[in-house]
Amino acid sequence: MKTLERAERLVFPLAVLVLAGLYFRQVLGLPRPHINATLIKYAFYSMLILGFVVLLQELSELHVKRKGLEQSYWIKFILFLLATVAMLWGMDYLGFRIAAFLYLISAFYVLGERNYKNMLAWSLGITILMVSIFEFWVSLPLPKGLLNF
């Protein structure tokens, strides 16, 4: 299975996880964050669980379809989990654009892509698409980070 096909299968669960994190951060920024957190916790947790379940399912299918896998499926799952947490945490410091770009590069690397030109091109394209969707279509302000970028 080619890397692009593997990446396409992981777009939905990764997008759900990113949207869940952005949704949670956006709501906590509203007045009375403790009340808002109580109100959105069911939607947030269901999005989070859905994202991880689908991601786990896709990774397990990749593991079954590919023989001679150098990394076990649990290691890939943990790496995706750590990358997702690092992205959500890093958005405060690096901004969404840089954090998403680095996150996508790490996701492609975990998927087995070793062509750095493809990794950079796809990561940049997907980042531009996500920023365009969030800022222009949904009108959701994205974190700018310390660099205000």
C-alpha positions as CSV (number, residue, x, y, z in Angstrom):
1,M,0.0,0.0,0.0
2,K,1.5,3.3,-1.0
3,T,2.1,6.1,1.6
4,L,-0.5,8.4,0.0
5,E,-3.2,5.7,0.3
6,R,-2.3,5.1,4.0
7,A,-2.4,8.9,4.6
8,E,-5.8,9.2,3.0
9,R,-7.2,6.6,5.4
10,L,-5.8,8.5,8.4
11,V,-7.1,11.9,7.4
12,F,-10.5,11.6,9.0
13,P,-9.4,10.4,12.4
14,L,-6.6,12.9,12.5
15,A,-8.9,15.7,11.5
16,V,-11.4,14.7,14.2
17,L,-8.7,14.8,16.8
18,V,-7.5,18.2,15.7
19,L,-11.0,19.6,15.5
20,A,-11.7,18.2,19.0
21,G,-8.7,20.0,20.4
22,L,-9.5,23.3,18.6
23,Y,-13.1,23.1,19.7
24,F,-12.1,22.5,23.3
25,R,-9.6,25.4,23.2
26,Q,-12.1,27.7,21.6
27,V,-14.8,27.1,24.1
28,L,-12.4,27.5,27.0
29,G,-11.6,30.9,25.7
30,L,-15.2,32.1,26.1
31,P,-16.4,33.8,29.3
32,R,-16.9,31.5,32.2
33,P,-14.6,28.7,31.1
34,H,-15.5,26.3,33.9
35,I,-19.2,26.4,33.0
36,N,-18.4,26.0,29.3
37,A,-16.0,23.1,29.9
38,T,-18.8,21.3,31.8
39,L,-21.3,21.9,29.0
40,I,-19.0,20.7,26.1
41,K,-17.3,17.8,27.8
42,Y,-19.7,15.2,26.3
43,A,-19.2,16.5,22.8
44,F,-15.5,16.8,23.3
45,Y,-15.0,13.4,24.8
46,S,-17.2,11.7,22.1
47,M,-15.1,13.4,19.4
48,L,-11.9,12.4,21.1
49,I,-13.0,8.8,21.5
50,L,-14.3,8.6,17.9
51,G,-11.0,9.9,16.6
52,F,-8.9,7.5,18.6
53,V,-11.2,4.5,17.8
54,V,-11.1,5.2,14.0
55,L,-7.4,5.8,14.2
56,L,-6.8,2.6,16.0
57,Q,-9.0,0.7,13.5
58,E,-7.1,2.2,10.6
59,L,-3.7,1.4,12.1
60,S,-4.7,-2.1,12.9
61,E,-5.9,-2.7,9.3
62,L,-2.6,-1.3,8.1
63,H,-0.8,-3.7,10.4
64,V,-2.8,-6.7,9.1
65,K,-2.3,-5.8,5.4
66,R,1.4,-5.3,5.6
67,K,3.8,-8.0,6.4
68,G,7.3,-7.5,7.7
69,L,6.4,-4.3,9.5
70,E,9.4,-2.8,11.2
71,Q,7.4,-1.0,13.9
72,S,4.5,-2.6,15.7
73,Y,1.1,-1.2,15.4
74,W,1.1,-0.1,19.1
75,I,4.3,1.9,18.6
76,K,2.7,3.7,15.7
77,F,-0.4,4.3,17.7
78,I,1.6,5.7,20.6
79,L,3.6,7.9,18.2
80,F,0.4,9.3,16.7
81,L,-1.0,9.9,20.2
82,L,2.2,11.7,21.3
83,A,2.3,13.7,18.1
84,T,-1.3,14.8,18.5
85,V,-0.7,15.9,22.1
86,A,2.5,17.7,21.1
87,M,0.6,19.5,18.3
88,L,-2.2,20.6,20.6
89,W,0.3,21.7,23.2
90,G,2.6,23.3,20.7
91,M,-0.1,25.5,19.1
92,D,0.2,27.9,22.1
93,Y,3.9,28.4,21.5
94,L,4.4,27.8,17.8
95,G,1.0,28.7,16.4
96,F,-1.4,26.4,14.5
97,R,0.4,26.7,11.1
98,I,3.8,25.6,12.3
99,A,2.5,23.0,14.7
100,A,0.2,21.4,12.1
101,F,3.0,21.4,9.5
102,L,5.4,19.6,12.0
103,Y,2.6,17.3,13.0
104,L,1.9,16.2,9.4
105,I,5.6,15.7,8.7
106,S,5.8,13.4,11.7
107,A,2.6,11.6,10.7
108,F,4.0,10.9,7.2
109,Y,7.3,9.7,8.8
110,V,5.4,7.3,11.1
111,L,3.5,6.0,8.1
112,G,6.8,5.1,6.5
113,E,7.3,7.9,3.9
114,R,11.0,8.5,3.5
115,N,10.8,10.8,0.4
116,Y,11.3,14.2,2.1
117,K,10.2,16.2,-0.9
118,N,6.8,14.4,-0.8
119,M,6.5,14.8,3.0
120,L,7.2,18.5,2.8
121,A,4.9,19.1,-0.2
122,W,2.0,17.2,1.2
123,S,2.4,18.6,4.7
124,L,2.5,22.2,3.3
125,G,-0.5,21.6,1.1
126,I,-2.6,20.0,3.8
127,T,-1.6,22.8,6.3
128,I,-2.6,25.5,3.8
129,L,-5.9,23.7,3.2
130,M,-6.7,23.4,6.9
131,V,-5.8,27.0,7.6
132,S,-8.0,28.1,4.6
133,I,-10.9,26.0,5.9
134,F,-10.7,27.2,9.5
135,E,-9.9,30.9,8.9
136,F,-11.9,31.7,5.8
137,W,-14.7,29.1,5.6
138,V,-15.5,28.4,9.3
139,S,-14.2,31.8,10.5
140,L,-12.4,30.1,13.5
141,P,-9.4,32.1,14.6
142,L,-6.4,29.8,14.9
143,P,-3.7,30.2,17.6
144,K,-0.9,32.4,16.4
145,G,1.7,31.3,18.9
146,L,4.6,33.4,20.2
147,L,5.8,34.2,16.7
148,N,2.4,35.6,15.9
149,F,2.2,33.5,12.7
